[in-house]
Amino acid sequence: MNADAVVIGAGFFGCHVALQLRRLGMDRVVLADREAGLLRRASYVNQARVHNGYHYPRSIGTAARSRRNFQRFCRDHAFAIAADFDKIYAIARHSRVSANQFATFCAEIGAPCRDSPMHLRRLFNPDLVEAAFLTQEVAFNAAALAADLLPRLRDGGIDLRLHTETGVEAADETGVTLRLGADRLRAAWAFNCTYAALDTVGVGLRCPLKKELAEIALIAPPPALEGIGVTVMDGPFFSTMPFPARACHSLTHVRYTPHAAWRDAADMPSQTASQALAMMRDGARYLPALSRARLLGSLYDIKVVLLRAEADDARPILFEPSEASPRMISILGGKIDNIYDVLDVLQHHDWS
């Protein structure tokens, strides 16, 4: 064997999987990514929200996991956490959940939730918003996470290969043969942590995936919204909150952030025109100050959803050994704090 393990994908999950494998006693761990740096794709292009359960009133299990992981993630990554803002969850009058139902849900999962003070409540259009709750959520700085991980990988003895196209050539009961750029390696184990590319590196998946071309708008908030994050629940609404890696705010919308959805790679669309202005116009109906925000641009990437999770908004992890070989494992998490669920599975797996 050339390596004990090869991890494909140097996003947040891939980096932590590689470090965990070293902690579990694997001597030679290779981490490969086609990008020129760490956390360049999905780990960076997202809302930068550390979930605390509020976003999942239709999936108590996901909400409870978020609550358990929230404090741990904030403690472990305090250097990359922005908590200096008020986070408001506003309940639209035609929401799938009422204000009373949301408050009851928060009490059930133990998430801090109280009526917003009047100066924050006045930010919202009372004709469209039933209630506004002050909650506890934070944002993470993906650039700071990447800067922290790079020396940890090097100090941990990880063989890091950036700007390297990687694919699986063969897998059997004894190991996996991979192509890493011009090199060919034989590894005892291989881990596919490529998120949107899970089904494009030569590994078949049993669990069906839906992919979406997603747009994250970046805005400079007006003074009234500085130091404030807002999520309007629950339906075709929006969210805006600090985006620490760019020192601005992100803006996403249930209707306008997804540009297209597909399952077969052949159906993948080309990038379409920005829908950021539509996000701002619709959001301003509920949060009038949003009309005074300045659009800075947009980030685009592919979002992946496990089809089995769509019915209730759940975001479970995928940890799937390949049908071709149990030594080829695909890993997917829907939220950044799902990393603890992945590390726990790795900890209790038999790697003999």
C-alpha positions as CSV (number, residue, x, y, z in Angstrom):
1,M,0.0,0.0,0.0
2,N,1.2,3.5,-0.8
3,A,-1.1,5.1,1.9
4,D,-3.3,4.1,4.7
5,A,-6.0,6.5,3.6
6,V,-6.7,9.0,0.8
7,V,-9.2,11.7,1.5
8,I,-10.6,13.4,-1.6
9,G,-11.8,17.0,-1.0
10,A,-10.1,19.6,1.3
11,G,-13.2,21.3,2.5
12,F,-14.0,21.6,6.2
13,F,-15.1,18.0,6.4
14,G,-12.3,16.5,4.4
15,C,-9.7,18.3,6.5
16,H,-11.2,17.1,9.7
17,V,-11.6,13.6,8.4
18,A,-7.9,13.5,7.5
19,L,-6.9,14.7,11.0
20,Q,-9.2,12.2,12.7
21,L,-7.8,9.3,10.7
22,R,-4.3,10.3,11.9
23,R,-5.6,10.5,15.5
24,L,-7.0,7.0,15.0
25,G,-3.5,5.7,14.1
26,M,-3.3,5.8,10.4
27,D,0.3,6.7,9.6
28,R,0.1,7.9,6.0
29,V,-2.9,10.0,5.2
30,V,-3.2,11.8,1.9
31,L,-5.6,14.8,1.5
32,A,-6.2,15.9,-2.1
33,D,-8.2,18.7,-3.7
34,R,-8.4,20.2,-7.2
35,E,-8.6,23.7,-5.7
36,A,-5.4,25.7,-4.9
37,G,-6.4,26.1,-1.2
38,L,-8.5,24.8,1.6
39,L,-12.2,25.4,2.0
40,R,-12.6,27.1,-1.4
41,R,-16.0,25.8,-2.4
42,A,-19.1,24.7,-0.4
43,S,-17.3,25.3,3.0
44,Y,-16.9,29.0,1.9
45,V,-19.9,29.6,-0.3
46,N,-22.8,29.4,2.1
47,Q,-24.6,31.5,4.7
48,A,-21.8,31.0,7.2
49,R,-24.5,30.2,9.8
50,V,-23.8,28.0,12.8
51,H,-27.2,26.5,13.4
52,N,-28.7,26.4,16.8
53,G,-31.8,24.5,15.9
54,Y,-34.2,27.3,15.0
55,H,-34.2,26.6,11.3
56,Y,-35.8,23.2,11.6
57,P,-39.2,23.4,13.2
58,R,-40.3,20.5,11.0
59,S,-37.4,18.2,12.1
60,I,-37.0,18.0,15.8
61,G,-34.2,15.5,15.4
62,T,-32.1,17.9,13.3
63,A,-32.9,20.8,15.7
64,A,-31.8,18.7,18.7
65,R,-28.5,17.7,17.0
66,S,-27.9,21.4,16.1
67,R,-28.4,22.4,19.7
68,R,-26.0,19.7,20.9
69,N,-23.3,20.7,18.4
70,F,-23.7,24.5,18.6
71,Q,-21.9,25.1,21.9
72,R,-19.2,22.6,21.0
73,F,-18.5,24.2,17.6
74,C,-18.4,27.7,19.0
75,R,-16.0,26.6,21.7
76,D,-13.7,24.7,19.4
77,H,-13.6,27.5,16.8
78,A,-14.0,30.6,18.9
79,F,-11.3,32.3,16.8
80,A,-13.5,32.1,13.7
81,I,-16.9,33.0,15.3
82,A,-18.7,36.3,14.9
83,A,-21.3,36.6,17.7
84,D,-21.4,40.4,18.0
85,F,-24.9,40.8,16.4
86,D,-28.5,40.4,17.3
87,K,-30.1,37.4,15.5
88,I,-33.8,37.7,14.9
89,Y,-36.2,35.1,13.7
90,A,-39.3,36.7,12.3
91,I,-42.5,34.8,11.7
92,A,-44.4,35.8,8.6
93,R,-48.2,36.0,8.8
94,H,-48.5,33.4,6.1
95,S,-45.8,31.1,7.6
96,R,-46.0,27.4,7.8
97,V,-45.6,27.8,11.6
98,S,-47.3,30.4,13.7
99,A,-45.5,32.6,16.3
100,N,-46.9,30.5,19.1
101,Q,-45.8,27.3,17.4
102,F,-42.3,28.6,16.9
103,A,-42.0,29.7,20.5
104,T,-43.3,26.3,21.7
105,F,-40.8,24.6,19.4
106,C,-37.9,26.7,20.8
107,A,-38.9,25.9,24.3
108,E,-39.1,22.2,23.5
109,I,-35.5,22.1,22.2
110,G,-34.2,24.5,24.8
111,A,-33.2,27.2,22.4
112,P,-33.1,30.8,23.7
113,C,-36.0,32.7,22.3
114,R,-37.7,35.9,23.5
115,D,-39.8,38.7,22.0
116,S,-37.6,41.3,20.3
117,P,-37.3,44.7,21.9
118,M,-39.4,47.4,20.2
119,H,-36.6,49.1,18.3
120,L,-35.9,45.8,16.5
121,R,-39.6,44.9,16.1
122,R,-40.1,48.2,14.3
123,L,-37.8,47.1,11.6
124,F,-40.5,44.8,10.2
125,N,-43.6,45.4,8.2
126,P,-46.4,44.5,10.7
127,D,-48.8,43.7,7.8
128,L,-46.6,40.8,6.7
129,V,-44.7,39.8,9.9
130,E,-46.6,38.4,12.9
131,A,-43.8,38.3,15.4
132,A,-40.0,38.8,15.8
133,F,-38.0,36.8,18.3
134,L,-34.5,37.5,19.6
135,T,-32.5,34.3,19.4
136,Q,-28.9,33.0,19.7
137,E,-27.0,32.2,16.5
138,V,-23.6,33.1,15.3
139,A,-21.7,33.2,12.0
140,F,-18.4,31.6,11.1
141,N,-15.4,32.9,9.2
142,A,-14.5,30.3,6.6
143,A,-11.2,32.1,5.8
144,A,-10.2,31.9,9.4
145,L,-11.1,28.2,9.6
146,A,-8.9,27.6,6.6
147,A,-6.0,29.5,8.0
148,D,-6.2,27.5,11.2
149,L,-6.4,24.1,9.5
150,L,-3.4,24.5,7.2
151,P,-0.7,24.4,9.9
152,R,-2.7,21.7,11.7
153,L,-2.6,19.5,8.7
154,R,1.1,20.0,8.2
155,D,1.9,19.5,11.8
156,G,-0.3,16.4,11.8
157,G,1.8,14.8,9.1
158,I,-0.9,14.9,6.4
159,D,0.3,14.6,2.9
160,L,-1.6,17.6,1.4
161,R,-1.9,17.7,-2.4
162,L,-3.7,20.8,-3.6
163,H,-4.5,21.6,-7.2
164,T,-4.7,17.9,-7.8
165,E,-7.5,16.2,-9.8
166,T,-8.3,12.9,-8.1
167,G,-10.4,10.0,-9.1
168,V,-11.1,6.4,-8.1
169,E,-9.8,3.8,-10.7
170,A,-10.6,0.6,-8.9
171,A,-11.8,-0.6,-5.5
172,D,-12.0,-4.1,-4.0
173,E,-12.0,-5.9,-0.6
174,T,-8.4,-5.1,0.1
175,G,-8.2,-1.4,-0.9
176,V,-8.7,1.4,-3.4
177,T,-6.6,2.5,-6.4
178,L,-6.7,6.2,-7.1
179,R,-5.3,8.6,-9.6
180,L,-3.9,11.8,-8.1
181,G,-2.8,14.1,-10.9
182,A,0.0,12.2,-12.6
183,D,0.4,9.8,-9.7
184,R,-1.4,6.5,-9.0
185,L,-1.8,5.4,-5.4
186,R,-3.1,2.3,-3.7
187,A,-4.7,3.0,-0.3
188,A,-6.2,0.8,2.3
189,W,-9.1,3.2,2.7
190,A,-10.5,6.1,0.6
191,F,-12.9,8.8,1.7
192,N,-15.0,10.8,-0.8
193,C,-15.6,14.2,0.9
194,T,-16.2,16.2,-2.3
195,Y,-19.7,17.4,-1.5
196,A,-21.2,18.4,-4.9
197,A,-18.7,16.1,-6.7
198,L,-19.6,13.0,-4.7
199,D,-20.9,11.2,-7.8
200,T,-18.2,12.4,-10.2
201,V,-14.9,10.9,-8.8
202,G,-15.6,7.3,-9.8
203,V,-17.7,6.3,-6.8
204,G,-21.3,5.1,-7.2
205,L,-23.8,6.2,-4.6
206,R,-26.9,4.3,-3.5
207,C,-28.4,7.3,-1.7
208,P,-30.0,9.7,-4.3
209,L,-28.9,13.3,-4.3
210,K,-30.5,16.5,-5.5
211,K,-28.2,19.3,-6.6
212,E,-29.0,23.0,-6.8
213,L,-27.2,25.8,-8.4
214,A,-27.3,28.3,-5.5
215,E,-26.6,32.0,-5.4
216,I,-25.4,33.8,-2.2
217,A,-25.8,37.5,-2.6
218,L,-23.4,39.7,-0.7
219,I,-24.6,43.1,0.5
220,A,-23.4,46.1,2.5
221,P,-26.2,46.5,5.0
222,P,-27.7,50.0,5.7
223,P,-27.0,51.4,9.2
224,A,-30.3,50.2,10.5
225,L,-29.3,46.6,9.8
226,E,-25.7,46.7,10.9
227,G,-25.1,44.3,13.8
228,I,-28.3,42.5,13.0
229,G,-29.1,39.1,11.4
230,V,-32.6,38.3,10.2
231,T,-34.3,35.0,9.2
232,V,-37.9,35.1,8.1
233,M,-39.8,31.8,8.7
234,D,-41.2,29.5,7.5
235,G,-41.8,29.3,3.8
236,P,-40.6,31.1,0.6
237,F,-38.8,33.8,2.6
238,F,-35.2,35.0,3.2
239,S,-32.3,35.4,5.5
240,T,-29.6,38.1,5.8
241,M,-26.8,37.9,8.3
242,P,-23.1,38.8,8.8
243,F,-20.6,37.1,6.4
244,P,-17.4,37.4,8.3
245,A,-15.0,36.2,5.5
246,R,-15.9,39.3,3.4
247,A,-16.9,41.7,6.2
248,C,-20.4,42.1,4.8
249,H,-23.8,40.4,5.0
250,S,-25.0,37.5,3.0
251,L,-28.6,37.4,1.6
252,T,-30.3,34.2,0.6
253,H,-33.9,33.5,-0.4
254,V,-35.8,30.3,-0.5
255,R,-37.3,31.1,-3.9
256,Y,-34.4,33.0,-5.6
257,T,-31.2,31.5,-4.2
258,P,-31.7,28.2,-6.1
259,H,-31.4,28.8,-9.8
260,A,-31.9,25.2,-10.9
261,A,-32.2,21.7,-9.5
262,W,-31.1,18.4,-11.1
263,R,-30.2,14.8,-10.2
264,D,-28.4,13.6,-13.4
265,A,-25.1,15.3,-14.2
266,A,-26.2,15.7,-17.8
267,D,-28.9,18.0,-16.6
268,M,-26.6,20.5,-14.9
269,P,-27.3,24.0,-16.1
270,S,-24.9,26.7,-16.9
271,Q,-24.9,29.7,-14.6
272,T,-27.9,31.9,-15.1
273,A,-28.4,35.7,-14.5
274,S,-28.2,36.9,-10.9
275,Q,-31.4,37.0,-8.9
276,A,-29.9,39.1,-6.1
277,L,-32.1,42.1,-6.9
278,A,-35.2,40.0,-6.7
279,M,-34.0,38.7,-3.3
280,M,-33.6,42.3,-2.1
281,R,-37.0,43.5,-3.5
282,D,-38.9,40.6,-1.9
283,G,-37.0,40.8,1.3
284,A,-37.7,44.5,1.6
285,R,-41.5,43.8,1.7
286,Y,-40.9,42.3,5.1
287,L,-37.8,44.2,6.2
288,P,-38.1,47.7,4.6
289,A,-34.6,48.8,5.5
290,L,-33.2,46.1,3.2
291,S,-34.2,48.3,0.2
292,R,-31.3,50.6,1.3
293,A,-28.7,47.8,1.2
294,R,-26.0,48.0,-1.4
295,L,-25.4,44.9,-3.6
296,L,-21.7,44.0,-3.7
297,G,-22.0,40.9,-5.8
298,S,-22.8,37.2,-5.5
299,L,-21.1,33.8,-4.9
300,Y,-22.3,30.7,-6.7
301,D,-21.8,27.1,-5.9
302,I,-23.7,23.8,-6.0
303,K,-25.7,22.8,-3.0
304,V,-26.5,19.1,-2.3
305,V,-29.5,17.7,-0.5
306,L,-30.2,14.1,0.4
307,L,-33.6,13.3,-1.2
308,R,-34.7,11.4,1.8
309,A,-34.3,14.6,3.9
310,E,-36.4,17.0,1.8
311,A,-39.8,16.1,3.4
312,D,-38.9,17.5,6.8
313,D,-35.9,19.8,6.2
314,A,-33.6,17.3,7.9
315,R,-29.9,17.4,7.1
316,P,-28.5,14.0,8.3
317,I,-25.0,13.0,7.4
318,L,-24.3,10.5,4.7
319,F,-21.6,7.8,5.6
320,E,-21.9,5.3,2.8
321,P,-19.5,2.5,1.9
322,S,-19.4,1.8,-1.8
323,E,-21.1,-1.3,-3.2
324,A,-17.8,-1.9,-5.0
325,S,-15.8,-2.0,-1.8
326,P,-16.4,-1.3,1.9
327,R,-13.1,0.5,1.9
328,M,-14.4,3.3,-0.3
329,I,-16.6,5.6,1.8
330,S,-18.6,8.7,0.8
331,I,-19.3,11.3,3.4
332,L,-21.7,14.3,3.3
333,G,-22.9,16.6,5.9
334,G,-25.6,19.3,5.4
335,K,-24.4,21.7,8.1
336,I,-20.9,22.6,9.2
337,D,-21.5,21.4,12.8
338,N,-22.4,17.9,11.4
339,I,-18.6,17.4,11.5
340,Y,-19.1,16.1,15.1
341,D,-21.5,13.4,13.8
342,V,-18.9,12.4,11.2
343,L,-16.0,12.3,13.7
344,D,-18.1,10.1,16.0
345,V,-18.8,7.6,13.3
346,L,-15.1,7.5,12.4
347,Q,-14.2,7.0,16.1
348,H,-16.4,4.0,16.4
349,H,-15.7,2.3,13.1
350,D,-13.5,-0.8,12.8
351,W,-10.5,0.2,10.7
352,S,-8.6,-3.1,10.9
